[in-house]
Amino acid sequence: MGVIKKHRFTVEEYHEMGEAGIFSEDDRVELIDGEVVGMAPIGSRHMQSVARLTRLLSRWTFDSQEDDPALFVSVQNPLVLFEGEEPQPDLVLLLRSVGRSGAFSYEEALLVVEVPDASLRYERETKLPLYAASGIPEAWIVDLVEDRVEIHSDPGAAGYGAISRARRGERMVSPTVPNLAFDVAEVLSPGE
């Protein structure tokens, strides 16, 4: 019996599959370790928290444009990390060069945010290490089960070296993005 070998797709092959119509616009998939991975359905608390964060980060970005007009918020769009890695984080705060177009890249990411509903373990054990290995300075996990936000920083090949947690009633402060801070209650959707 021969050895069974998996084919790992490159980001380019993944894009070609999308262009060929293998995936529809409604398919929730991402490329992780060269494999096409289905994403969890979007729940109502997830949707509300992503909407709240989009409003907060967009407002903060707009208010800070005097200092840095290249800040940009990407919502549920692919982020190219390495060959074979193109996850779709819920939000990314990017520093884009003026006039730059094309795919969003880890090199531009200042902060990545995941809001897992039923996929907390997957986000922590699979996606967070990819963000850290690519050098993204900061990652947030909005933990809807524990009603808190985890703030990961100090990226490296072994993951993020620093983590802090903030609960409803507390203030979360970015350790890497100057002046970025929110009350956790502003981020979390109301409980059900």
N, C-alpha and C positions, 0 to 999 in steps of 0.2 A: 504494500500500500504506500502511495506517495505522500509526501508532506503537503498538508493543506496550507496555503499561504494567502493571507489577506492582502488585498490591494489597498494601499493608503492613498487617498486623493490629495493632490496639491490644491492650493487656493485657486490657481488658474483652472484646473480641471473642474473644481466645484463651481466656479463661475460659468464655465462652458456648459455644465449640466443645467444650470439655471436658465441660461440663454437658449438652450435647446428645448426648454419647456418641461424638463423632467420634474421640476418643482414649480408649483403655482405660487402666486403672490401670497396666497393664504396659508401655505405650508410653513409651519414654525419649525425650522431646522437650523442647525449651525454645524460648523466643521470643527471637530475636536479630535486631535491626534490622528488626522487624516481620515476620520470616519464621519459620515453624515449622521448626526444625532438629533432625534426628535425632541422638541422642547415641551415642557409641561404646559397645559392649557392655562390661560390667564383667568384667575379668579377675581372676584369683585374687590377684595381688600388689596390685592396686588395692583389692580387697575387704578384704584383710588390713590394708593401710595405713590405710584409712578406719576400720576397726574399732579399730585401735590409737590413731589420733588421736581418735576419739570417746571412748574410755576416758580418754586423757590429758587432753583438754580438759574433759570432764565432771568428772573428779576434781579438776582444777585449779579449775574453776568452783565446785564444791562447797566446796573448801577455802577459797576466797576470798569466800564468801558473807557472812562477817561484815563485810567491807569494802564489798561491793556486792551486795545480795540480788537485783538485777535481771538479773544475768548469765545467759545462756541459750545452749545449744549447739543449733543446728539442723543436722540431718543429711540431706543430699540432698533438700532442700525448695526450692521456688521462692523467689527473692528479687526483688522488684519494684525495678527501677532507674529507668527512664524509661518514657514511653509507647512501647510497642513493644519493650521490653527486660525480659524475665523469665527470666534464666538459672537453672540449678539447680546451684549450687556443691556440692561434696562436703560441706563443713562451713562454718558461719558462727558466729562468736561474736557474740552480740547483747547489747545493753543495752536491755531492754524496760521500758517504763513499767508499774508495777504495775496489774494489771487490764486491760491492753491486749490486745485480741484482733484477729484478722484477719491479713491477709497480712504476711509479714516484709518490711521495707523497708530500702533502702540507708541510710536516715537512722539506723537502729538498729545497723547493722553496725560492729563494731570491727575485725573480721578475717574475711577470706574465704579458704578453702583449696580448692585444686583438686589432685586426684591423677590426672593423666592417665596412661593406659596407652599407648594408640596415638594420642592426640590432643594431644600436647605443643605442637605448632605452633599448633593452633587455640586452645588455652588461652592461650598467650602473645600471639598476634597479634590475637585477636578478643575474648576474654573479659576478659583483664587490662586492656586499655585502657578497657573499659566500667566496670570496678570503679573504676579511677583517676578517670575523668571524673565518676563519681557522688560522688567524695570519700571512698570507703571508705579509712580510714587505712592499712590494711595488707592485703597478700595474700601467701599462701604458695603456691608450686607445689612439690609433692612429685614430683621427677623420678625416676621408677623406673628409667629407662634409665641415667642417670648416677649413680644411688644418692646423691642429695643433696637438700637442701631449699633453694629460693630464697626469700628474704624480701624482698618489695617494700614500700617505704614512700614517703612524701612524694608523695601523689597530686596530679595536676593534669590539665588538659585534654589535655596531650600524653603522658600516661602516668604511671608512677611514676618519681620522680626519683632514688630510691636503691634499690640492690639489694645484698644480701649473700648469700653461699652458704655452706652448712655441709654437710660430708660425714659419713659414718659415722665415729664416733670423736671427733667434735667436738660442741660444745654450741651450740644455736641459741637466740638471745635475741631476744625481740620488742622492736623499737625504739619501739613505741607503746603496748603494753599492759604496765603495771607488773607486775613479778614473774613474767611469763610466759616460761618457759625450759624446754627439754627437751634431752636427749641425742638426737642424730639417730638413733641406733640404736633408740631407743624408738619413733620415728615410722615408720621404714622397715620394710617387711615383710622377713623373711629372704630372701636371694637364692635363686634356683631352681637 
